[in-house]
């Protein structure tokens, strides 16, 4: 794939520099590769997110007003190193604890855990909540093993709102855990993205197939199915989410009268045209079940370069979670008026 870059080995550093410019003075680069809000209030419980570059506009595009306070940025498709995590934790710390909120991937868990230990040695109180919304990556009984995918966007948005009022780190962690528990996602892919440093694809899939349940890096899903139409694929994806809510003993099944935030995410190359066609079918199915969409999110928010694919995410709201969703927010990745 043709890409407008300079040195392929400096892509992550240069994109972060560009991201700081896109924030028009609201954020600054800190340390090796972290981005931090400039106006974090004293005494605030800080929210730190992060992960590998290459999935723009997340994670480091989720810093902003009523969003995350900072983000630790890794190299392309690689976890941020412990020193980057420590840089970010030091920069966002306002002496009332720091919540680490990020996707459940082995490299991220290892490096953020080491970063947490380093931060603790410096007297910073840290808690971690893992995002594990991908219903196709493990059963409900083992959901702690699941990957974090596009549901991270509404999760970070609501956790960001919760962090504005949280009086303690424990309070924010509890809210974040509840938001994660009520968020479920499923993705599909039709063609891979590529690695800027090599130009090689992130995975391979036959042209006539769709990877049902594939992860945002091309991780194995639950099956490969023949290429099909939007109206045939959409109910298959939604059924996986509905069935997961029904099968999880820790939550109630989605039911008539429930209100949800619904996200249709493009993984990069899938056009808005395709997302909208899937959205119209999804809304029809949700309406038939009596499930009210409180708000719709749509667009390329969690990507993998030019990967072709789509994902659906549902976050069920109650009065508490609606209170976290409704306030406005602003960031490069997502803005809500």
N, C-alpha and C positions, 0 to 999 in steps of 0.2 A: 504494500500500500504506500502511495505517495504521502509524505507528511512534511509539513512546514516546520522543521526543527533545525537546530544547529548541531551541536555535538550530541549524539544519541546517548552518551553516558552522563550528560548534564541536564537531561529533560526534566527530571523531578525538581531540581534546584531552580531552573529557569521558569517552570510553570508556577512555582510557589512565588517567585518574585513578581510574575505577572498577576497572580491572584491578589497579592498585597496592593498592587496598583488598582485592581478592579474594585477594591474596597474604599477607594477615595479617602484615605486618611483615617478610617475607622479601625483598622487593624495594622499590626506591624509584624515583621519577621523577627523571631527570637532564636538565638542559638544556631545550631546547624541547619535545622529544617522544621521549625514550628511557626505557627501563625497564631497571634494572640490579639484579643480585643484591647483597645487602648483605654477603655473606661470601665473597668471592673470595679464595683464599689468595695470599699473596705468592709470586712466582715461577711462578705457574700460566700455561701457555699459554692465552690467553683465546679463547673462542668467541663471536663476535658474529653474530647473524642479523638479519633485518629485511625490511621490505617495506611495501606499502600497507595501510592499515586497510580494514575492510569485509569481511575474510575470517575474522573471528574464529571459533575461538580462536587461529589462527596469525596472524602469526609471533611477536608479542610475548607470546603465551601460552605460548611454548616456553622461557621462562626459568625456571630452577629447579634443584633438586637433581639432579646428574648430567645436566643439560640445558645449554642455552645460558647464558652468563654475562650476556648483555644482548641487547637488541634495539632497533634504530632503527625508529621507526614513522612512516610517511608518512600523508598525508591519505587520504581514502576513494579506493581504487583508484589511488593515486598513490605513486610512489617517495618515500622519505624524502629530504629535501634534503641536500646535502653537509655543511652545518653540523650537522644532526642526526646524521649518520653520524660526524662528528668528535667531537661531544659523547659519543656512545656509546663510540667507540674510546678516548677519553681515560679514560672512567670505568671500563672493564673492564681496561685495560692494567695488567699487573703485572710489566712489564719483561722478559717472555720471549716477546713477540710476540702478535699478535692475528690470528686467522683469521676472515675475512669469508666467511660461508656463506649464500647466498640464491638466489632463483629467477632464471632467465635471462630477464630482460625488459629491453628497451632502456633504459628510464628508470632502472631499478635499477642496471644496469651502469654507465651514465654517472655517476650521482650517487655510487654507492659508489666508483667509480674516482677521482672528484675527492676524495671524503672520504679515500680511501687516500693520495692525494698530500699532502693537508693533514696527515694524521697522520704521514706519513714526514718531512715538514718539521720536525715536532716530535720526531723521534727515535723514533717508534713503528714497529716492524717489522711490516709487514702482508702477509699472503698472502690470495688469494681463490680459493675453489672455488665454481663455479656449479652449481646444481641444475638438471638438464635431463632429467627422467625421463619426459616426455610423448612416448610412441612415435609419436603421430599427428602431431607437429608438424615432423618431418624424418626423413629416412632414417637408418639406422644409420651410413652413411658420412659423414653430416653431423650427427651427434648433438650436436655443439657448438652447433648453432643451435636446439636444442629448448627448449621452455618447461619451467619447473619447476611441477609440480602437486602432488597429494596425497602423492606419495612423499617429499616434504620432511619429513613427520612422522617416519617411521622413520629417515630420514637424519640429522635433527637429534638424535634420541634416541641413535643410535649414535655420532655425532660428539661428542656431549656426554660419553658414557662414555669415548671415546678421549681426550678432552681432560683427563680426570682423571689420566691416567698419562703423557701425552706429555711427553717431555723437551725437545722443541724444536718450533718452528713448522713446520719441514719435516716432522717426524714426524707431526704432526697433519694437515697438508695431505695427505700421502700416504694416511693412513687415510681421510680424508674423500673423496678421489678414488676410492678403491676402493669405498667404500660407495655413492657415486653411480653408479659404473659398473655395479654389481650390482642397481640399483633401476630398475624399469620400471613405467610407469603408463599407463592409458587411461581417459578419461572420456566420459560422454555427458550430454546435457542435453535436457530436455523443455519447459522454460519459463524465462524470464529472472528474474534478480534486479532490483533497482531501485537508483537512486542517491539517497541520502537528501536531498541538497541540492535535487534537482529533482523527485523522484518518478517520473522517467522510467525505462523498462526499459533494462537493459544491452545487450540485443540483441532481435531478433525471430525467431520460428520458428513455422511453421504448427502449429496445434493437433494435427494428425494425424501429426506427424513427430517423430523423435528425431534430434538432432544427434550423430552418431557421431564421437568424437574431438575434440569441442569443448573449448576451454580454460576455465579457471575464471572468465574475464571474458566468455566467449562468443566467443572467437576461433574462427575457422573450423576445422572438423574435416576428416575425409576424405570424409564423405558425409552426406546426410540420408536416413534410412530410415523406412519406415512404423512407426507405433507398434506395439509388439509385446508379448509376454509376458516375464516375468522369465526363464523357462527357455529362451526363444529368444534373448534378448539376451545373457545371461551367457556362453555359449560364444563368441559373436562377439567380445566384449570380450577374453576370455582368449586366444583365438586370435591376436589382434593382439600380445599380449605374448609368447606362445610363439614366434610367427614372428619377432619382433624379436630375441629371444635367439639364434635359429637363424641369423639373417642378419647378425649383428654379428661381425666377425672378431676383435674385441677380447675377446670372452667366449665361453664354451662354451654350447651349447644347454642348456636345462633338461632334465634327464634323470631317469630312475628312480633313486630314492635321494637326490635333492637335498632339502635342507631350506630352507624359506622362511619369512619373515614375510609374512603376507597381510593387506592392509588393504582393507576395504570402507568407502568414504567417502561420506557424504551431502553434497551441495553446498548444503544449507540446508533446503529444504522437503521433500525426500524423507524419508519416515518411517523409523523403525527397523524397522517391519513390512516395508517393501519391501527394506531392506538385508538383513534376516535371510533373506527368501525368496531373494534373490540369493545370499547366502552359502551356503545349503544346496546349491544347484546347483553353485556354484563348488567347494566342498569335494568334491563327487562327482566332478567333472571332474579335479581335482588328484589325488585318490585313484586314479582309473583310470590316470593317468600314472605312478603310483608316487612322486609328489612329496609329501613330508611337510610339513605345516604346523606349524612349530615353535611359532608363536604367531599368534593372530588379533587384529587391531585392527578396531574397527567403530564408526561414529558420525559425527556432523557435526564433523569436525576441520578441514577446509579448505573453507570455504564462500564463497558470493557473495550475501550477504543471503538472500533467500527464493528463490534459484534452485533449480529442480527438476532433479535429476540425480544421478548416482552415478559413482564412479570406483573402479577396482581398482588396487592397487599390489602388486607382488611384489619383495621383496628376497631374493636368494639368499644363504644363509649358508655360510661355511666356518668352520673352527675360530677364526680370528681375528675374523671378524665376529660369530660367536656370542658371543664374549667381550665384544663391545661391546653386544650386544643384551640379554644375560641380567641384568646388574646392574639393581637397582631405580632408578626415577627418579620425580620428582614435579614437576609444573607444572600450571598451570590448564588447558592444552590436553590434556596426556596424563600419566597417572600409571601406573607399573608397579610392582607389589609384588614 
